[in-house]
């Protein structure tokens, strides 16, 4: 667990964080809303920013397998829920199981999910603009697939089903 008030851990955390533009923007957003940039919040931001994709709460709490200092699981849940409310982070649902978490941003990918094998694929959101436009024109809804993926069958699973039929 991270002690946050004047500890050596806090000093080492401050020195090891990359402070990417996304992290700095989120920290500024917190301060603009009158919230403190606590060590726990900075660690969660850093974990979400440095993860290769959406991550579980337990991955964040473990410090992404030791790359960052570990945090208390309950604290991570509270921080993520605060970030979700503020629009800083989002839950990503890949079918069954616990939601994963990612930072919100202009460049956030959207996802494809195979309902059979569970394979997921992150894609540039612009690749779904045609489909998004068709749904908007027909139903008056502009869909986003960054928290809930487009689900179907991948090529391999569709081929297996066709052969079996």
Phi and psi in radians as a Rosetta constraint file:
Dihedral C 1 N 2 CA 2 C 2 CIRCULARHARMONIC -1.609 0.35
Dihedral N 2 CA 2 C 2 N 3 CIRCULARHARMONIC 2.209 0.35
Dihedral C 2 N 3 CA 3 C 3 CIRCULARHARMONIC -1.522 0.35
Dihedral N 3 CA 3 C 3 N 4 CIRCULARHARMONIC 2.416 0.35
Dihedral C 3 N 4 CA 4 C 4 CIRCULARHARMONIC -1.951 0.35
Dihedral N 4 CA 4 C 4 N 5 CIRCULARHARMONIC -0.092 0.35
Dihedral C 4 N 5 CA 5 C 5 CIRCULARHARMONIC -1.929 0.35
Dihedral N 5 CA 5 C 5 N 6 CIRCULARHARMONIC 1.689 0.35
Dihedral C 5 N 6 CA 6 C 6 CIRCULARHARMONIC 1.227 0.35
Dihedral N 6 CA 6 C 6 N 7 CIRCULARHARMONIC 0.325 0.35
Dihedral C 6 N 7 CA 7 C 7 CIRCULARHARMONIC -1.504 0.35
Dihedral N 7 CA 7 C 7 N 8 CIRCULARHARMONIC 2.816 0.35
Dihedral C 7 N 8 CA 8 C 8 CIRCULARHARMONIC -1.154 0.35
Dihedral N 8 CA 8 C 8 N 9 CIRCULARHARMONIC -0.556 0.35
Dihedral C 8 N 9 CA 9 C 9 CIRCULARHARMONIC -1.052 0.35
Dihedral N 9 CA 9 C 9 N 10 CIRCULARHARMONIC -0.766 0.35
Dihedral C 9 N 10 CA 10 C 10 CIRCULARHARMONIC -1.050 0.35
Dihedral N 10 CA 10 C 10 N 11 CIRCULARHARMONIC -0.744 0.35
Dihedral C 10 N 11 CA 11 C 11 CIRCULARHARMONIC -1.112 0.35
Dihedral N 11 CA 11 C 11 N 12 CIRCULARHARMONIC -0.743 0.35
Dihedral C 11 N 12 CA 12 C 12 CIRCULARHARMONIC -1.218 0.35
Dihedral N 12 CA 12 C 12 N 13 CIRCULARHARMONIC -0.583 0.35
Dihedral C 12 N 13 CA 13 C 13 CIRCULARHARMONIC -1.109 0.35
Dihedral N 13 CA 13 C 13 N 14 CIRCULARHARMONIC -0.801 0.35
Dihedral C 13 N 14 CA 14 C 14 CIRCULARHARMONIC -1.061 0.35
Dihedral N 14 CA 14 C 14 N 15 CIRCULARHARMONIC -0.570 0.35
Dihedral C 14 N 15 CA 15 C 15 CIRCULARHARMONIC -1.368 0.35
Dihedral N 15 CA 15 C 15 N 16 CIRCULARHARMONIC -0.510 0.35
Dihedral C 15 N 16 CA 16 C 16 CIRCULARHARMONIC -1.602 0.35
Dihedral N 16 CA 16 C 16 N 17 CIRCULARHARMONIC -0.238 0.35
Dihedral C 16 N 17 CA 17 C 17 CIRCULARHARMONIC -1.272 0.35
Dihedral N 17 CA 17 C 17 N 18 CIRCULARHARMONIC 2.449 0.35
Dihedral C 17 N 18 CA 18 C 18 CIRCULARHARMONIC -1.319 0.35
Dihedral N 18 CA 18 C 18 N 19 CIRCULARHARMONIC -0.483 0.35
Dihedral C 18 N 19 CA 19 C 19 CIRCULARHARMONIC 0.980 0.35
Dihedral N 19 CA 19 C 19 N 20 CIRCULARHARMONIC 0.928 0.35
Dihedral C 19 N 20 CA 20 C 20 CIRCULARHARMONIC -1.099 0.35
Dihedral N 20 CA 20 C 20 N 21 CIRCULARHARMONIC 2.939 0.35
Dihedral C 20 N 21 CA 21 C 21 CIRCULARHARMONIC -1.027 0.35
Dihedral N 21 CA 21 C 21 N 22 CIRCULARHARMONIC -0.669 0.35
Dihedral C 21 N 22 CA 22 C 22 CIRCULARHARMONIC -1.140 0.35
Dihedral N 22 CA 22 C 22 N 23 CIRCULARHARMONIC -0.723 0.35
Dihedral C 22 N 23 CA 23 C 23 CIRCULARHARMONIC -1.173 0.35
Dihedral N 23 CA 23 C 23 N 24 CIRCULARHARMONIC -0.780 0.35
Dihedral C 23 N 24 CA 24 C 24 CIRCULARHARMONIC -1.083 0.35
Dihedral N 24 CA 24 C 24 N 25 CIRCULARHARMONIC -0.688 0.35
Dihedral C 24 N 25 CA 25 C 25 CIRCULARHARMONIC -1.114 0.35
Dihedral N 25 CA 25 C 25 N 26 CIRCULARHARMONIC -0.781 0.35
Dihedral C 25 N 26 CA 26 C 26 CIRCULARHARMONIC -1.130 0.35
Dihedral N 26 CA 26 C 26 N 27 CIRCULARHARMONIC -0.699 0.35
Dihedral C 26 N 27 CA 27 C 27 CIRCULARHARMONIC -1.109 0.35
Dihedral N 27 CA 27 C 27 N 28 CIRCULARHARMONIC -0.708 0.35
Dihedral C 27 N 28 CA 28 C 28 CIRCULARHARMONIC -1.115 0.35
Dihedral N 28 CA 28 C 28 N 29 CIRCULARHARMONIC -0.705 0.35
Dihedral C 28 N 29 CA 29 C 29 CIRCULARHARMONIC -1.077 0.35
Dihedral N 29 CA 29 C 29 N 30 CIRCULARHARMONIC -0.739 0.35
Dihedral C 29 N 30 CA 30 C 30 CIRCULARHARMONIC -1.045 0.35
Dihedral N 30 CA 30 C 30 N 31 CIRCULARHARMONIC -0.870 0.35
Dihedral C 30 N 31 CA 31 C 31 CIRCULARHARMONIC -1.105 0.35
Dihedral N 31 CA 31 C 31 N 32 CIRCULARHARMONIC -0.682 0.35
Dihedral C 31 N 32 CA 32 C 32 CIRCULARHARMONIC -1.069 0.35
Dihedral N 32 CA 32 C 32 N 33 CIRCULARHARMONIC -0.448 0.35
Dihedral C 32 N 33 CA 33 C 33 CIRCULARHARMONIC -1.658 0.35
Dihedral N 33 CA 33 C 33 N 34 CIRCULARHARMONIC 0.147 0.35
Dihedral C 33 N 34 CA 34 C 34 CIRCULARHARMONIC 1.426 0.35
Dihedral N 34 CA 34 C 34 N 35 CIRCULARHARMONIC 0.279 0.35
Dihedral C 34 N 35 CA 35 C 35 CIRCULARHARMONIC -1.801 0.35
Dihedral N 35 CA 35 C 35 N 36 CIRCULARHARMONIC 2.623 0.35
Dihedral C 35 N 36 CA 36 C 36 CIRCULARHARMONIC -1.438 0.35
Dihedral N 36 CA 36 C 36 N 37 CIRCULARHARMONIC 2.603 0.35
Dihedral C 36 N 37 CA 37 C 37 CIRCULARHARMONIC -1.598 0.35
Dihedral N 37 CA 37 C 37 N 38 CIRCULARHARMONIC 1.290 0.35
Dihedral C 37 N 38 CA 38 C 38 CIRCULARHARMONIC -1.189 0.35
Dihedral N 38 CA 38 C 38 N 39 CIRCULARHARMONIC 2.881 0.35
Dihedral C 38 N 39 CA 39 C 39 CIRCULARHARMONIC -1.036 0.35
Dihedral N 39 CA 39 C 39 N 40 CIRCULARHARMONIC -0.745 0.35
Dihedral C 39 N 40 CA 40 C 40 CIRCULARHARMONIC -1.056 0.35
Dihedral N 40 CA 40 C 40 N 41 CIRCULARHARMONIC -0.770 0.35
Dihedral C 40 N 41 CA 41 C 41 CIRCULARHARMONIC -1.147 0.35
Dihedral N 41 CA 41 C 41 N 42 CIRCULARHARMONIC -0.716 0.35
Dihedral C 41 N 42 CA 42 C 42 CIRCULARHARMONIC -1.122 0.35
Dihedral N 42 CA 42 C 42 N 43 CIRCULARHARMONIC -0.716 0.35
Dihedral C 42 N 43 CA 43 C 43 CIRCULARHARMONIC -1.115 0.35
Dihedral N 43 CA 43 C 43 N 44 CIRCULARHARMONIC -0.731 0.35
Dihedral C 43 N 44 CA 44 C 44 CIRCULARHARMONIC -1.135 0.35
Dihedral N 44 CA 44 C 44 N 45 CIRCULARHARMONIC -0.762 0.35
Dihedral C 44 N 45 CA 45 C 45 CIRCULARHARMONIC -1.035 0.35
Dihedral N 45 CA 45 C 45 N 46 CIRCULARHARMONIC -0.794 0.35
Dihedral C 45 N 46 CA 46 C 46 CIRCULARHARMONIC -1.100 0.35
Dihedral N 46 CA 46 C 46 N 47 CIRCULARHARMONIC -0.716 0.35
Dihedral C 46 N 47 CA 47 C 47 CIRCULARHARMONIC -1.112 0.35
Dihedral N 47 CA 47 C 47 N 48 CIRCULARHARMONIC -0.806 0.35
Dihedral C 47 N 48 CA 48 C 48 CIRCULARHARMONIC -1.122 0.35
Dihedral N 48 CA 48 C 48 N 49 CIRCULARHARMONIC -0.658 0.35
Dihedral C 48 N 49 CA 49 C 49 CIRCULARHARMONIC -1.233 0.35
Dihedral N 49 CA 49 C 49 N 50 CIRCULARHARMONIC -0.642 0.35
Dihedral C 49 N 50 CA 50 C 50 CIRCULARHARMONIC -1.579 0.35
Dihedral N 50 CA 50 C 50 N 51 CIRCULARHARMONIC -0.180 0.35
Dihedral C 50 N 51 CA 51 C 51 CIRCULARHARMONIC -1.214 0.35
Dihedral N 51 CA 51 C 51 N 52 CIRCULARHARMONIC 2.571 0.35
Dihedral C 51 N 52 CA 52 C 52 CIRCULARHARMONIC -1.274 0.35
Dihedral N 52 CA 52 C 52 N 53 CIRCULARHARMONIC -0.192 0.35
Dihedral C 52 N 53 CA 53 C 53 CIRCULARHARMONIC -3.028 0.35
Dihedral N 53 CA 53 C 53 N 54 CIRCULARHARMONIC -2.949 0.35
Dihedral C 53 N 54 CA 54 C 54 CIRCULARHARMONIC -0.999 0.35
Dihedral N 54 CA 54 C 54 N 55 CIRCULARHARMONIC 2.454 0.35
Dihedral C 54 N 55 CA 55 C 55 CIRCULARHARMONIC -2.238 0.35
Dihedral N 55 CA 55 C 55 N 56 CIRCULARHARMONIC 2.758 0.35
Dihedral C 55 N 56 CA 56 C 56 CIRCULARHARMONIC -1.399 0.35
Dihedral N 56 CA 56 C 56 N 57 CIRCULARHARMONIC 2.834 0.35
Dihedral C 56 N 57 CA 57 C 57 CIRCULARHARMONIC -1.054 0.35
Dihedral N 57 CA 57 C 57 N 58 CIRCULARHARMONIC -0.717 0.35
Dihedral C 57 N 58 CA 58 C 58 CIRCULARHARMONIC -1.168 0.35
Dihedral N 58 CA 58 C 58 N 59 CIRCULARHARMONIC -0.584 0.35
Dihedral C 58 N 59 CA 59 C 59 CIRCULARHARMONIC -1.129 0.35
Dihedral N 59 CA 59 C 59 N 60 CIRCULARHARMONIC -0.731 0.35
Dihedral C 59 N 60 CA 60 C 60 CIRCULARHARMONIC -1.105 0.35
Dihedral N 60 CA 60 C 60 N 61 CIRCULARHARMONIC -0.819 0.35
Dihedral C 60 N 61 CA 61 C 61 CIRCULARHARMONIC -1.098 0.35
Dihedral N 61 CA 61 C 61 N 62 CIRCULARHARMONIC -0.557 0.35
Dihedral C 61 N 62 CA 62 C 62 CIRCULARHARMONIC -1.382 0.35
Dihedral N 62 CA 62 C 62 N 63 CIRCULARHARMONIC -0.032 0.35
Dihedral C 62 N 63 CA 63 C 63 CIRCULARHARMONIC 1.330 0.35
Dihedral N 63 CA 63 C 63 N 64 CIRCULARHARMONIC 0.543 0.35
Dihedral C 63 N 64 CA 64 C 64 CIRCULARHARMONIC 0.951 0.35
Dihedral N 64 CA 64 C 64 N 65 CIRCULARHARMONIC 0.927 0.35
Dihedral C 64 N 65 CA 65 C 65 CIRCULARHARMONIC 1.227 0.35
Dihedral N 65 CA 65 C 65 N 66 CIRCULARHARMONIC 0.474 0.35
Dihedral C 65 N 66 CA 66 C 66 CIRCULARHARMONIC 1.741 0.35
Dihedral N 66 CA 66 C 66 N 67 CIRCULARHARMONIC -0.050 0.35
Dihedral C 66 N 67 CA 67 C 67 CIRCULARHARMONIC -1.226 0.35
Dihedral N 67 CA 67 C 67 N 68 CIRCULARHARMONIC -0.453 0.35
Dihedral C 67 N 68 CA 68 C 68 CIRCULARHARMONIC -2.259 0.35
Dihedral N 68 CA 68 C 68 N 69 CIRCULARHARMONIC 2.847 0.35
Dihedral C 68 N 69 CA 69 C 69 CIRCULARHARMONIC -1.067 0.35
Dihedral N 69 CA 69 C 69 N 70 CIRCULARHARMONIC 2.523 0.35
Dihedral C 69 N 70 CA 70 C 70 CIRCULARHARMONIC -1.266 0.35
Dihedral N 70 CA 70 C 70 N 71 CIRCULARHARMONIC 2.694 0.35
Dihedral C 70 N 71 CA 71 C 71 CIRCULARHARMONIC -2.257 0.35
Dihedral N 71 CA 71 C 71 N 72 CIRCULARHARMONIC 2.878 0.35
Dihedral C 71 N 72 CA 72 C 72 CIRCULARHARMONIC -1.245 0.35
Dihedral N 72 CA 72 C 72 N 73 CIRCULARHARMONIC 2.294 0.35
Dihedral C 72 N 73 CA 73 C 73 CIRCULARHARMONIC -1.000 0.35
Dihedral N 73 CA 73 C 73 N 74 CIRCULARHARMONIC -0.764 0.35
Dihedral C 73 N 74 CA 74 C 74 CIRCULARHARMONIC -1.090 0.35
Dihedral N 74 CA 74 C 74 N 75 CIRCULARHARMONIC -0.691 0.35
Dihedral C 74 N 75 CA 75 C 75 CIRCULARHARMONIC -1.121 0.35
Dihedral N 75 CA 75 C 75 N 76 CIRCULARHARMONIC -0.709 0.35
Dihedral C 75 N 76 CA 76 C 76 CIRCULARHARMONIC -1.105 0.35
Dihedral N 76 CA 76 C 76 N 77 CIRCULARHARMONIC -0.769 0.35
Dihedral C 76 N 77 CA 77 C 77 CIRCULARHARMONIC -0.988 0.35
Dihedral N 77 CA 77 C 77 N 78 CIRCULARHARMONIC -0.834 0.35
Dihedral C 77 N 78 CA 78 C 78 CIRCULARHARMONIC -1.105 0.35
Dihedral N 78 CA 78 C 78 N 79 CIRCULARHARMONIC -0.763 0.35
Dihedral C 78 N 79 CA 79 C 79 CIRCULARHARMONIC -1.104 0.35
Dihedral N 79 CA 79 C 79 N 80 CIRCULARHARMONIC -0.794 0.35
Dihedral C 79 N 80 CA 80 C 80 CIRCULARHARMONIC -1.102 0.35
Dihedral N 80 CA 80 C 80 N 81 CIRCULARHARMONIC -0.693 0.35
Dihedral C 80 N 81 CA 81 C 81 CIRCULARHARMONIC -1.149 0.35
Dihedral N 81 CA 81 C 81 N 82 CIRCULARHARMONIC -0.668 0.35
Dihedral C 81 N 82 CA 82 C 82 CIRCULARHARMONIC -1.107 0.35
Dihedral N 82 CA 82 C 82 N 83 CIRCULARHARMONIC -0.794 0.35
Dihedral C 82 N 83 CA 83 C 83 CIRCULARHARMONIC -1.081 0.35
Dihedral N 83 CA 83 C 83 N 84 CIRCULARHARMONIC -0.656 0.35
Dihedral C 83 N 84 CA 84 C 84 CIRCULARHARMONIC -1.140 0.35
Dihedral N 84 CA 84 C 84 N 85 CIRCULARHARMONIC -0.775 0.35
Dihedral C 84 N 85 CA 85 C 85 CIRCULARHARMONIC -1.052 0.35
Dihedral N 85 CA 85 C 85 N 86 CIRCULARHARMONIC -0.651 0.35
Dihedral C 85 N 86 CA 86 C 86 CIRCULARHARMONIC -1.454 0.35
Dihedral N 86 CA 86 C 86 N 87 CIRCULARHARMONIC -0.132 0.35
Dihedral C 86 N 87 CA 87 C 87 CIRCULARHARMONIC 1.416 0.35
Dihedral N 87 CA 87 C 87 N 88 CIRCULARHARMONIC 0.313 0.35
Dihedral C 87 N 88 CA 88 C 88 CIRCULARHARMONIC -1.529 0.35
Dihedral N 88 CA 88 C 88 N 89 CIRCULARHARMONIC -0.619 0.35
Dihedral C 88 N 89 CA 89 C 89 CIRCULARHARMONIC -2.257 0.35
Dihedral N 89 CA 89 C 89 N 90 CIRCULARHARMONIC 2.841 0.35
Dihedral C 89 N 90 CA 90 C 90 CIRCULARHARMONIC -2.418 0.35
Dihedral N 90 CA 90 C 90 N 91 CIRCULARHARMONIC 2.637 0.35
Dihedral C 90 N 91 CA 91 C 91 CIRCULARHARMONIC -1.483 0.35
Dihedral N 91 CA 91 C 91 N 92 CIRCULARHARMONIC 2.519 0.35
Dihedral C 91 N 92 CA 92 C 92 CIRCULARHARMONIC -2.144 0.35
Dihedral N 92 CA 92 C 92 N 93 CIRCULARHARMONIC 2.205 0.35
Dihedral C 92 N 93 CA 93 C 93 CIRCULARHARMONIC -1.902 0.35
Dihedral N 93 CA 93 C 93 N 94 CIRCULARHARMONIC 1.989 0.35
Dihedral C 93 N 94 CA 94 C 94 CIRCULARHARMONIC -1.886 0.35
Dihedral N 94 CA 94 C 94 N 95 CIRCULARHARMONIC 1.099 0.35
Dihedral C 94 N 95 CA 95 C 95 CIRCULARHARMONIC 1.344 0.35
Dihedral N 95 CA 95 C 95 N 96 CIRCULARHARMONIC -2.493 0.35
Dihedral C 95 N 96 CA 96 C 96 CIRCULARHARMONIC -1.161 0.35
Dihedral N 96 CA 96 C 96 N 97 CIRCULARHARMONIC 2.849 0.35
Dihedral C 96 N 97 CA 97 C 97 CIRCULARHARMONIC 1.655 0.35
Dihedral N 97 CA 97 C 97 N 98 CIRCULARHARMONIC 3.096 0.35
Dihedral C 97 N 98 CA 98 C 98 CIRCULARHARMONIC -1.211 0.35
Dihedral N 98 CA 98 C 98 N 99 CIRCULARHARMONIC 2.627 0.35
Dihedral C 98 N 99 CA 99 C 99 CIRCULARHARMONIC -1.175 0.35
Dihedral N 99 CA 99 C 99 N 100 CIRCULARHARMONIC 2.673 0.35
Dihedral C 99 N 100 CA 100 C 100 CIRCULARHARMONIC -1.848 0.35
Dihedral N 100 CA 100 C 100 N 101 CIRCULARHARMONIC 2.926 0.35
Dihedral C 100 N 101 CA 101 C 101 CIRCULARHARMONIC -2.232 0.35
Dihedral N 101 CA 101 C 101 N 102 CIRCULARHARMONIC 2.574 0.35
Dihedral C 101 N 102 CA 102 C 102 CIRCULARHARMONIC -2.614 0.35
Dihedral N 102 CA 102 C 102 N 103 CIRCULARHARMONIC 2.731 0.35
Dihedral C 102 N 103 CA 103 C 103 CIRCULARHARMONIC -1.258 0.35
Dihedral N 103 CA 103 C 103 N 104 CIRCULARHARMONIC 2.528 0.35
Dihedral C 103 N 104 CA 104 C 104 CIRCULARHARMONIC -1.403 0.35
Dihedral N 104 CA 104 C 104 N 105 CIRCULARHARMONIC 2.649 0.35
Dihedral C 104 N 105 CA 105 C 105 CIRCULARHARMONIC -3.099 0.35
Dihedral N 105 CA 105 C 105 N 106 CIRCULARHARMONIC 2.937 0.35
Dihedral C 105 N 106 CA 106 C 106 CIRCULARHARMONIC -1.147 0.35
Dihedral N 106 CA 106 C 106 N 107 CIRCULARHARMONIC -0.451 0.35
Dihedral C 106 N 107 CA 107 C 107 CIRCULARHARMONIC -1.789 0.35
Dihedral N 107 CA 107 C 107 N 108 CIRCULARHARMONIC 0.343 0.35
Dihedral C 107 N 108 CA 108 C 108 CIRCULARHARMONIC -1.176 0.35
Dihedral N 108 CA 108 C 108 N 109 CIRCULARHARMONIC 2.351 0.35
Dihedral C 108 N 109 CA 109 C 109 CIRCULARHARMONIC -1.301 0.35
Dihedral N 109 CA 109 C 109 N 110 CIRCULARHARMONIC 2.901 0.35
Dihedral C 109 N 110 CA 110 C 110 CIRCULARHARMONIC -1.986 0.35
Dihedral N 110 CA 110 C 110 N 111 CIRCULARHARMONIC 2.935 0.35
Dihedral C 110 N 111 CA 111 C 111 CIRCULARHARMONIC -2.270 0.35
Dihedral N 111 CA 111 C 111 N 112 CIRCULARHARMONIC 2.615 0.35
Dihedral C 111 N 112 CA 112 C 112 CIRCULARHARMONIC -2.001 0.35
Dihedral N 112 CA 112 C 112 N 113 CIRCULARHARMONIC 2.461 0.35
Dihedral C 112 N 113 CA 113 C 113 CIRCULARHARMONIC -2.312 0.35
Dihedral N 113 CA 113 C 113 N 114 CIRCULARHARMONIC 2.253 0.35
Dihedral C 113 N 114 CA 114 C 114 CIRCULARHARMONIC -1.481 0.35
Dihedral N 114 CA 114 C 114 N 115 CIRCULARHARMONIC 2.118 0.35
Dihedral C 114 N 115 CA 115 C 115 CIRCULARHARMONIC -1.251 0.35
Dihedral N 115 CA 115 C 115 N 116 CIRCULARHARMONIC -0.275 0.35
Dihedral C 115 N 116 CA 116 C 116 CIRCULARHARMONIC -1.600 0.35
Dihedral N 116 CA 116 C 116 N 117 CIRCULARHARMONIC -0.980 0.35
Dihedral C 116 N 117 CA 117 C 117 CIRCULARHARMONIC -1.703 0.35
Dihedral N 117 CA 117 C 117 N 118 CIRCULARHARMONIC -0.198 0.35
Dihedral C 117 N 118 CA 118 C 118 CIRCULARHARMONIC 1.463 0.35
Dihedral N 118 CA 118 C 118 N 119 CIRCULARHARMONIC 0.066 0.35
Dihedral C 118 N 119 CA 119 C 119 CIRCULARHARMONIC -1.091 0.35
Dihedral N 119 CA 119 C 119 N 120 CIRCULARHARMONIC 2.420 0.35
Dihedral C 119 N 120 CA 120 C 120 CIRCULARHARMONIC -2.100 0.35
Dihedral N 120 CA 120 C 120 N 121 CIRCULARHARMONIC 2.667 0.35
Dihedral C 120 N 121 CA 121 C 121 CIRCULARHARMONIC -2.468 0.35
Dihedral N 121 CA 121 C 121 N 122 CIRCULARHARMONIC 2.162 0.35
Dihedral C 121 N 122 CA 122 C 122 CIRCULARHARMONIC -1.486 0.35
Dihedral N 122 CA 122 C 122 N 123 CIRCULARHARMONIC 2.344 0.35
Dihedral C 122 N 123 CA 123 C 123 CIRCULARHARMONIC -2.344 0.35
Dihedral N 123 CA 123 C 123 N 124 CIRCULARHARMONIC 2.750 0.35
Dihedral C 123 N 124 CA 124 C 124 CIRCULARHARMONIC -1.091 0.35
Dihedral N 124 CA 124 C 124 N 125 CIRCULARHARMONIC 2.271 0.35
Dihedral C 124 N 125 CA 125 C 125 CIRCULARHARMONIC -0.997 0.35
Dihedral N 125 CA 125 C 125 N 126 CIRCULARHARMONIC -0.527 0.35
Dihedral C 125 N 126 CA 126 C 126 CIRCULARHARMONIC -1.116 0.35
Dihedral N 126 CA 126 C 126 N 127 CIRCULARHARMONIC -0.396 0.35
Dihedral C 126 N 127 CA 127 C 127 CIRCULARHARMONIC -1.198 0.35
Dihedral N 127 CA 127 C 127 N 128 CIRCULARHARMONIC -0.290 0.35
Dihedral C 127 N 128 CA 128 C 128 CIRCULARHARMONIC -1.815 0.35
Dihedral N 128 CA 128 C 128 N 129 CIRCULARHARMONIC 0.153 0.35
Dihedral C 128 N 129 CA 129 C 129 CIRCULARHARMONIC -1.065 0.35
Dihedral N 129 CA 129 C 129 N 130 CIRCULARHARMONIC -0.662 0.35
Dihedral C 129 N 130 CA 130 C 130 CIRCULARHARMONIC -1.093 0.35
Dihedral N 130 CA 130 C 130 N 131 CIRCULARHARMONIC -0.810 0.35
Dihedral C 130 N 131 CA 131 C 131 CIRCULARHARMONIC -1.122 0.35
Dihedral N 131 CA 131 C 131 N 132 CIRCULARHARMONIC -0.733 0.35
Dihedral C 131 N 132 CA 132 C 132 CIRCULARHARMONIC -1.062 0.35
Dihedral N 132 CA 132 C 132 N 133 CIRCULARHARMONIC -0.737 0.35
Dihedral C 132 N 133 CA 133 C 133 CIRCULARHARMONIC -1.109 0.35
Dihedral N 133 CA 133 C 133 N 134 CIRCULARHARMONIC -0.696 0.35
Dihedral C 133 N 134 CA 134 C 134 CIRCULARHARMONIC -1.140 0.35
Dihedral N 134 CA 134 C 134 N 135 CIRCULARHARMONIC -0.742 0.35
Dihedral C 134 N 135 CA 135 C 135 CIRCULARHARMONIC -1.151 0.35
Dihedral N 135 CA 135 C 135 N 136 CIRCULARHARMONIC -0.732 0.35
Dihedral C 135 N 136 CA 136 C 136 CIRCULARHARMONIC -1.094 0.35
Dihedral N 136 CA 136 C 136 N 137 CIRCULARHARMONIC -0.775 0.35
Dihedral C 136 N 137 CA 137 C 137 CIRCULARHARMONIC -1.151 0.35
Dihedral N 137 CA 137 C 137 N 138 CIRCULARHARMONIC -0.684 0.35
Dihedral C 137 N 138 CA 138 C 138 CIRCULARHARMONIC -1.459 0.35
Dihedral N 138 CA 138 C 138 N 139 CIRCULARHARMONIC -0.641 0.35
Dihedral C 138 N 139 CA 139 C 139 CIRCULARHARMONIC -2.075 0.35
Dihedral N 139 CA 139 C 139 N 140 CIRCULARHARMONIC -0.104 0.35
Dihedral C 139 N 140 CA 140 C 140 CIRCULARHARMONIC 1.283 0.35
Dihedral N 140 CA 140 C 140 N 141 CIRCULARHARMONIC 0.387 0.35
Dihedral C 140 N 141 CA 141 C 141 CIRCULARHARMONIC -2.195 0.35
Dihedral N 141 CA 141 C 141 N 142 CIRCULARHARMONIC 2.303 0.35
Dihedral C 141 N 142 CA 142 C 142 CIRCULARHARMONIC -1.738 0.35
Dihedral N 142 CA 142 C 142 N 143 CIRCULARHARMONIC 1.790 0.35
Dihedral C 142 N 143 CA 143 C 143 CIRCULARHARMONIC -1.371 0.35
Dihedral N 143 CA 143 C 143 N 144 CIRCULARHARMONIC 2.671 0.35
Dihedral C 143 N 144 CA 144 C 144 CIRCULARHARMONIC -2.176 0.35
Dihedral N 144 CA 144 C 144 N 145 CIRCULARHARMONIC 2.504 0.35
Dihedral C 144 N 145 CA 145 C 145 CIRCULARHARMONIC -2.101 0.35
Dihedral N 145 CA 145 C 145 N 146 CIRCULARHARMONIC 0.525 0.35
Dihedral C 145 N 146 CA 146 C 146 CIRCULARHARMONIC -1.575 0.35
Dihedral N 146 CA 146 C 146 N 147 CIRCULARHARMONIC -0.377 0.35
Dihedral C 146 N 147 CA 147 C 147 CIRCULARHARMONIC -1.895 0.35
Dihedral N 147 CA 147 C 147 N 148 CIRCULARHARMONIC -0.542 0.35
Dihedral C 147 N 148 CA 148 C 148 CIRCULARHARMONIC -2.210 0.35
Dihedral N 148 CA 148 C 148 N 149 CIRCULARHARMONIC 2.095 0.35
Dihedral C 148 N 149 CA 149 C 149 CIRCULARHARMONIC -1.325 0.35
Dihedral N 149 CA 149 C 149 N 150 CIRCULARHARMONIC 2.876 0.35
Dihedral C 149 N 150 CA 150 C 150 CIRCULARHARMONIC -1.304 0.35
Dihedral N 150 CA 150 C 150 N 151 CIRCULARHARMONIC 2.149 0.35
Dihedral C 150 N 151 CA 151 C 151 CIRCULARHARMONIC -1.885 0.35
Dihedral N 151 CA 151 C 151 N 152 CIRCULARHARMONIC 2.550 0.35
Dihedral C 151 N 152 CA 152 C 152 CIRCULARHARMONIC -3.127 0.35
Dihedral N 152 CA 152 C 152 N 153 CIRCULARHARMONIC -2.649 0.35
Dihedral C 152 N 153 CA 153 C 153 CIRCULARHARMONIC -1.994 0.35
Dihedral N 153 CA 153 C 153 N 154 CIRCULARHARMONIC 2.331 0.35
Dihedral C 153 N 154 CA 154 C 154 CIRCULARHARMONIC -1.220 0.35
Dihedral N 154 CA 154 C 154 N 155 CIRCULARHARMONIC 2.931 0.35
Dihedral C 154 N 155 CA 155 C 155 CIRCULARHARMONIC -0.981 0.35
Dihedral N 155 CA 155 C 155 N 156 CIRCULARHARMONIC -0.802 0.35
Dihedral C 155 N 156 CA 156 C 156 CIRCULARHARMONIC -1.076 0.35
Dihedral N 156 CA 156 C 156 N 157 CIRCULARHARMONIC -0.840 0.35
Dihedral C 156 N 157 CA 157 C 157 CIRCULARHARMONIC -1.184 0.35
Dihedral N 157 CA 157 C 157 N 158 CIRCULARHARMONIC -0.630 0.35
Dihedral C 157 N 158 CA 158 C 158 CIRCULARHARMONIC -1.145 0.35
Dihedral N 158 CA 158 C 158 N 159 CIRCULARHARMONIC -0.673 0.35
Dihedral C 158 N 159 CA 159 C 159 CIRCULARHARMONIC -1.151 0.35
Dihedral N 159 CA 159 C 159 N 160 CIRCULARHARMONIC -0.761 0.35
Dihedral C 159 N 160 CA 160 C 160 CIRCULARHARMONIC -1.072 0.35
Dihedral N 160 CA 160 C 160 N 161 CIRCULARHARMONIC -0.725 0.35
Dihedral C 160 N 161 CA 161 C 161 CIRCULARHARMONIC -1.163 0.35
Dihedral N 161 CA 161 C 161 N 162 CIRCULARHARMONIC -0.678 0.35
Dihedral C 161 N 162 CA 162 C 162 CIRCULARHARMONIC -1.151 0.35
Dihedral N 162 CA 162 C 162 N 163 CIRCULARHARMONIC -0.697 0.35
Dihedral C 162 N 163 CA 163 C 163 CIRCULARHARMONIC -1.176 0.35
Dihedral N 163 CA 163 C 163 N 164 CIRCULARHARMONIC -0.674 0.35
Dihedral C 163 N 164 CA 164 C 164 CIRCULARHARMONIC -1.245 0.35
Dihedral N 164 CA 164 C 164 N 165 CIRCULARHARMONIC -0.411 0.35
